[in-house]
Amino acid sequence: MRDTQEFFYEPGEDEPLSTAVVTAVAEAHHEDVLEQEWVISNDINADALDGLFQENNLKMTLQFEADSTTATIVADKNGDPVVKIESHR
């Protein structure tokens, strides 16, 4: 069984959430974001993901499996999304 490592990523103010997830997965795996093999659209609708946390007053959590990770997105106390990646590599 492989160890699980946690990695947190806070998207920039104008950064789309789908871009943040792709960046977080790459950084968690110590890969360059443009050179990683994983493509987000194989696992989740990127446009729908980008629209979920647009209202910063939402209190929600989204979790999905992607590229040997568990990606969890939660709204912080201000309603801004924070991406948590649990790498299973």
Helices and strands as residue ranges (DSSP letters): E 5-9, H 17-28, G 40-42, H 46-52, E 61-66, E 69-75, E 81-87
